[in-house]
C-alpha cells in the first residue's frame, strides 16, 4: 500500500544520506508496518 511505498522511500533516502539515525528510523518504520498489517 501507500504506507509501504512511503516507508521504502524514507529508508532509501536515509541510507543514501548515511545518517546516524538511520537505524532508529528503520526500527520505527518496521513498527509502523507491523501496525498497518
C-alpha positions as CSV (number, residue, x, y, z in Angstrom):
1,X,0.0,0.0,0.0
2,X,0.9,3.7,0.1
3,X,2.4,3.4,3.6
4,X,4.8,0.7,2.5
5,X,6.0,2.8,-0.5
6,X,6.5,5.8,1.7
7,X,8.5,3.8,4.2
8,X,10.7,2.4,1.4
9,X,11.3,5.9,0.1
10,X,12.2,7.1,3.6
11,X,14.6,4.2,4.1
12,X,16.3,4.8,0.8
13,X,16.7,8.5,1.5
14,X,18.1,7.7,4.9
15,X,20.6,5.1,3.7
16,X,21.6,7.4,0.8
17,X,22.4,10.2,3.3
18,X,24.0,7.7,5.7
19,X,22.6,9.4,8.7
20,X,23.4,8.1,12.2
21,X,19.6,7.9,12.9
22,X,19.1,5.5,10.0
23,X,18.9,2.5,12.4
24,X,16.4,4.2,14.6
25,X,14.3,5.3,11.6
26,X,14.3,1.7,10.3
27,X,13.1,0.3,13.6
28,X,10.4,3.0,13.7
29,X,9.3,2.1,10.1
30,X,9.2,-1.7,11.0
31,X,6.9,-0.9,13.9
32,X,4.8,1.3,11.7
33,X,4.5,-1.5,9.1
34,X,3.6,-4.1,11.7
35,X,0.8,-1.9,13.0
36,X,-0.5,-1.4,9.4
37,X,-0.6,-5.1,8.5
